[in-house]
Amino acid sequence: MALSRDGTRAVTNGDSIQFWDLQKGSILAESADNPARAMLSADNAFIASGCSDALCLMDTRNGQWFKLALNGQVSAIAALVVSPDGKHVASASQSASVRLWGMAGGTSQELASGREPPPVAVGFSQDGQRLLSASRDGVVRLWNPREPASGRILVKLPAGPTVLATSPAGPFAVLSGSDGVLRLWNLEEEKEVRRYGEEGGAAYYPVAFSADGKRLFAAREEHGVDVWEVETGQQVKRLEPSGYEVTSFAASGEVVAAGTRDGHIQLWKAQTLEPLVRLSGHEYGVRTVSLSADGKWVLSVGEDSTVRLWDAKTGAQQECKEFHISNDLPISAVFEPGGQSFLVGNNAGVIHRFVFEHSSLGGGGQVK
């Protein structure tokens, strides 16, 4: 709650925001919903409160609410991806926006705003000339990062846990809706060229390409991980990382990593699919996993509100950063192409950049 300076008025925030006359014990104005913590202006004329992507204001004289849009992404960063040249970062926010950030100056531009269902995945094409975003309603949009107004619908998939993965070795992307089918798209020709899986099965979530673009890794709840040859469409193997579903993938030239719902991270050799070390430390599920370009280091974000850095060879945990401040919980993370830094997006819409103190991770430097 908040009190006016003269002690005659108060604002309370429960199931709704209410503006009170303390002398009469009556409600003078009330909101229809319950935005975040509210403040009262010095003259008692306005109540200000944070909404998902705007500043909400109430005129206490008539009870009218209106919003002022904020120039930024202020809700949870659901997904992060760095452009191949390392100059830009694209982020998907639960406030239904897609933003493109300049790595050098921290400037950003909004590609899509909150009029559509929230995007759940973003991905750059191999040449960095295209950006894809996927939403829970099955809509996949294609953008030209240099022209913010260029966004258009590429395809509408069956609504559900829509995911996408872009190939690091060509103009391809795999798109998956809720019908159990993986679709390989040629982004230059903007057409579907191949399918994997059978329609009517459980949805694939998540999916990832190998670092050479020749294999596709796709997970389904209680069905393990299916490995496909991209060019032939032949299923190579089914991996069983644990008794729990896979929540995220990452791949480098040497290693493939999968984070699971039980808080473990399983590593395999990229070529032979031989199991390597299993990383344990997160108390709950793994939200995101990322690999350095050389495959030596693993970055993970857990539902226990920690960001952890691991040695992929030994399985030893090198660094653990905890986020326990309200509205500062990590949601997503990704290594930058050079491997000397990484980004962490949180549920307050902030992207943090962490840099290794030494020029090489092998030097044992700490993260700052």
N, C-alpha and C positions, 0 to 999 in steps of 0.2 A: 504494500500500500504506500501511498504518498500523501502528505499533508500540505495544505496551503500555508503560506507564510503567516496569515492572520489567524490560522487555526479554525476557520469556519467551514472549510471544505476539505474533502478527502477523495482519493481515488483508490479503488480496490480492484484487484485482478484475480478472479476466480474462474467460474465457468464463462463469465463475461466481464468486461470492464465497466464499472459503475462509478458515477460521479455523485457524491453525497453532500447534502446540507447537514452538517453535524449538529446545528442548533435544533433543527426540526426532526432529524433522524430519517429524512426522506431522500429518495433517489431523484436527482435532477435530470440525469441523462444516462443512457446505457448503450453499450455496443451490442451488436448481434453475434459476435464471436469473441474469442479470447486471444488477441495478439500477445506479443511478449511484454515484458515488464514496462509499465507506463510511468510517465513523468508529467507533472502539472506545471504549466507556465506560471510566471510570477504574478500575473494579473488574473489568474484563474480562468482565462478565456479559452485555453486550448489544452488538450491532453495529447501527448506525443507517445507513440509506441512503435516498436520495430515489428514489421511484418516479414513475410518470407523474402520478398525482393523489393521492398519499398518502405518508406517512412509513413506510418499511418497517423493521421491527425484527426481529432474530434473537436469541433466547435461546441463548447459546453453551453453556449447560449441557445442553440437549437438542436443539439444532439447529432448534427450531421457529420459523417465520416468522409474523408477523402484521402488519397494517397499521393505521395511524391516519389517518383521512381528514382532509385539510386543508380549511379553510374558505376556499376560493378556487379560482381557475382557474389551474392551474400548468403547463399545456402550451400548445402553440402556438395563438395566436389566429388561426383560419383566416378569419374574416369579422367585420366590424364594420358596424353601421348605427346612425345617430342618429335618434331619434324626430323627427317633424315639428316639435314645439314646442321641440326642443333640450334637453329636460330629462333624457332618458334615453339610454343606449347599450345596445344588445344585442350580445352577442358569442357566436360559435360557436367552441368549442375542440376540438382534436383528442383531448382526453380524454373526448370524447362528452358534453360539457355545454353548455348554453345558459344564459347569465347575463344578468341585467338590472341595469345600473348606474345609480345616481343621479349626474347630472353635478355637482350642487352639492357633495354631501358625500363622494362616492366610495364610498358604501355599495353593496352588491350583494346580489342574491338569486338563488338557483339555480332555474331553471325545469325543467331536465332534467339528470340526472347520468349517470355513465358506465356504465349498463347497456345502452345501445343503441349502434348504429354511430355514429361521429362525425358531427356535423352539418357541412355544407359551405357552407351559406348561411343567412342570416337576413334578414328584411325586415319593416318596419312598414307597416301600412295607411296610407292617406292621412290618416285622422282620428286615427291613433295609438292606436286602441282595440283593435287586433289585432296580433299578432306571429306571423309564420310562420317555421318552420325546416324545412330539407330535409336529408336524410341520404343517404349513398351507397347505401343499400338501397332507395331510391325512396320512403321514407316521408316525407310532408309533414305536419307537425303545426301546429295552430292554438292560440294562447295568448291569454289575456286578461292583459295586463301587470300589471293590478292584483290578479290572483288567481293566484299561482304554481302552485297545484295544479290549474288549469283546463285544462292541456294535454291535447289529444286528437288522434287521427289524423284528418286531413282527407281524405287520399287516399293510396293506395299505387300508385306509378308503377312501370314497369319499372326494375329496379335498374340502377345505372350512374352516370354523371356527372350526378346530379340537380341541377338549378338552379332558382332562382326569381327573379322580379322583381316588385315591387309598383308599381302605378300611382300617380303623384303627383297624378292628377286624378280619382280615383274609387275605389270599393270593389273594385278588380280586382287580380288577380295572374296572371302567366303562369308556369306550371309546365312543366318539361321533364324527361322521363326519357331512357332510352337508345334509344327506338324511333323517334326522328326526328320526333316530333310535339310541337308547342307547344300547350298547353291554357290558354285564358283562363277564369279562375274569378271568379265574383261572390262576394266574401267575405261580403257581407251575407246573401245567399240560400244560400251554401255549395253552389253547384252550378257545373258546367262549362257555359259558354255558347258557346264557339267554339273551333275548332281551326285551326292553321296548319301547313303542311308535310304530307308524306306519310309514312305509317307504313312502316317498313322502311328508311328512309334513315339517313344518319349522324346521330348525336346532335347537338343544338344545345348549344353551350357556349362562351361565356356568352350571356346575354340581358339586354336593358335596354329600358325605355320612354323615349321622348322626354320632355322636361320638361312638355309639355302633355298627355301621355298619349295622343296620337293615333297615334303610330307605335311600332312595335316593331322593335328591332334584335337580330338573332340570328346567331351565328357558328357555323360548322362547320369542322372541320379540312379544309384544302385545298379548301374550297368558298366562301371569301369570307364576306361579311356580307349576309344577306338582310334587306331592309327591308319591313315589312308595315304596311298600314293596319289599325289595331286594329278599327275598327267594321265595315269591309266584309270583312276577311280577304284583301284583294287585295295581292299582292306588288308593291311599287313599283319596287324596283331591287335590284341586287346590286352591292355595293361590293367592291373588291379592295385592301385596305390594304397588302398586301405578299405575298411568296411564303410567308410563315409564318402559322401559325394565330393567331387573336386569342385573348388570354388574359383580357381584362377590358374592360368598357365603363363609360362615364360620360356623362351628358347634362345640359345646362343649356338655358336658353331659346334660346341663340344657337349653341351648339357641341355636337357629339357627338365623343367621344374613344374611341379603341380602342388598348389596349396589345397588343403582339405578342410572339411567342416569340423574335424576333430582337432584342429590346431597343428597338424604336422605338415611338413613340406617334403615331398619325395622327389629325388633326383634320379634321372636315367642318363646313360650315354646316348647322345643324339643319333648316332649311326646304328649301333647294335641293339639299342633299347634295353641294355643290361642295367639292372637296378644298381644305383650307387648309394650314397649316404642318405639317411632319413633324418631330417632336422626336427628337433622337438624343443619346445620352449613356450610357445603361445598357450595361454590357459584356455582359450576358446577357439573358434574358427579363424581361418586365415582369409582376410578380405582380398588382398592383392599380393602377388609375388612378381618380382622383376629380377632379371639377370644382367650383370655387367656384360659388355660386348665380348670379353674374352672368356666368359663362363666361370670365372674364378670366385665371384662374389654373388650372393643372393640377398635381395632386399625384400622384406615382407612387412605387411601391415595386418595386425590381428584385431579381432573383436574385443580383445583385452585392453585396447587403447594404447598399444605399444607399436613402435617401428623398430624392427630388428635387422641387423646386418650380420651375415653368416659367411664363413669360409666354406665354399662349395666342396673343397677337397676333403677337409677334415671334419666338417660339420660343426666346428666350434663357433659359438656366437661371439662376434667381435664388438658389437655395440648394441645397446638397447636404450631407446629414448621413450620415455613415458609421457603421455599427454593426459593429465587428469583435471585440467582446468575446464570449467563449463564452456561449451561452444568451441572447444579446441580439440576435438577428437579426430584422429587421423582416419581417413576413408580410403585414399588411394595413394600410390607411389610409383615412381618410374625412374630408372637410371637415365642419365643423359648419355648421348652416343659416345663421348670420350671416356666414360666410366669413372671420372674423377669427382662427380657430384651427382646428386639425385634430388628429385622433387617430391614433396608430400603435400597432398591436398586434404583439407579438413572440412568438418561439417559447418564451419562458420564462413565458408567461401574463400578461405585464405590458402594460398600456395606458398609453402616454405621451401627454400633451397638450401641444401646442406652440401658443404664442400669438404673434401678431405684435406687435412692440414699438410700432408706430405704430397709430393708430386706423383707418388705411386702408392696404390693400395698395399702392395707387397712390402712397403716400408713400415707398416704397422702404425700409421698415423691415425689420429682420432678424427671424429667428425665434428664440424662446427657449423 
